[in-house]
């Protein structure tokens, strides 16, 4: 496998005059009118022309984002949860139009992984005046779906799917932790995994993650070495089968073992880590799937390919005279 692409520095942004807001009114619906008013006020104060595009049950945001690109906007702002952000990533991949993530929802995995602002005014300031960072994107099954954080089979997808919506509203990310505890005894599956052009390998466990960034819901870092612009995907196989395995896995995650140069970075259950640009996974029975924190049904086969630096993301501007650190 060729060497990973070098991580680029963030670049200053050109002037922003016209933006599209992909707004999800179903994210905290009781607060939706106030959220929209506050965002409009912030953009009006900056003298920005705004195109408002609201999501629906039938249109999660992919089509709206492509519509915004066709209309020639300078920037797209995602105002919703993980599903809205993922839809915008899919619509913007390889377009060159930057994405800004605004605080909303119970997840906001991209904001969590890259320490994007959780305050609306700060997030708008980053969108309009921050730097631009080019991130890799994962493409699922050769279709339209894209992700920038991770896609998962099994455990983490079941955790996201089964999280109680009422608890998500009341206690936020802790709802995912509680859901995860209920998944600890889920039946293991057999995964046949092919990495790039290497011979297939077979593993048995409760889940598999294909990661571009390493932090899950609840702030749990499973793949601490994952970088979003290094030209490769990190593959984590959860070889857990018993509560003892989960205890061992927790120890491994807390220790955050350092990256090794080999393709396989850590051997043996309960956690194995690999790296590749293309990942093919076949399961012995259907497994739940998620991408960027959003459940996506079930499948027995998943294929993911890397699209290098396909997304332009708004990030906080570096301090003048300081060195740019591209690590999240």
Secondary structure as GFF3:
##gff-version 3
##sequence-region A 1 328
A	DSSP	beta_strand	11	12	.	.	.	ID=ss1
A	DSSP	beta_strand	18	23	.	.	.	ID=ss2
A	DSSP	three_ten_helix	29	31	.	.	.	ID=ss3
A	DSSP	alpha_helix	32	45	.	.	.	ID=ss4
A	DSSP	beta_strand	49	54	.	.	.	ID=ss5
A	DSSP	alpha_helix	62	70	.	.	.	ID=ss6
A	DSSP	beta_strand	75	79	.	.	.	ID=ss7
A	DSSP	alpha_helix	82	92	.	.	.	ID=ss8
A	DSSP	beta_strand	98	101	.	.	.	ID=ss9
A	DSSP	alpha_helix	109	114	.	.	.	ID=ss10
A	DSSP	alpha_helix	120	129	.	.	.	ID=ss11
A	DSSP	beta_strand	131	140	.	.	.	ID=ss12
A	DSSP	beta_strand	146	147	.	.	.	ID=ss13
A	DSSP	beta_strand	150	154	.	.	.	ID=ss14
A	DSSP	alpha_helix	155	162	.	.	.	ID=ss15
A	DSSP	alpha_helix	165	171	.	.	.	ID=ss16
A	DSSP	alpha_helix	174	182	.	.	.	ID=ss17
A	DSSP	beta_strand	189	195	.	.	.	ID=ss18
A	DSSP	beta_strand	201	205	.	.	.	ID=ss19
A	DSSP	beta_strand	207	211	.	.	.	ID=ss20
A	DSSP	three_ten_helix	217	219	.	.	.	ID=ss21
A	DSSP	beta_strand	233	238	.	.	.	ID=ss22
A	DSSP	alpha_helix	243	255	.	.	.	ID=ss23
A	DSSP	beta_strand	271	276	.	.	.	ID=ss24
A	DSSP	beta_strand	278	291	.	.	.	ID=ss25
A	DSSP	beta_strand	294	315	.	.	.	ID=ss26
###
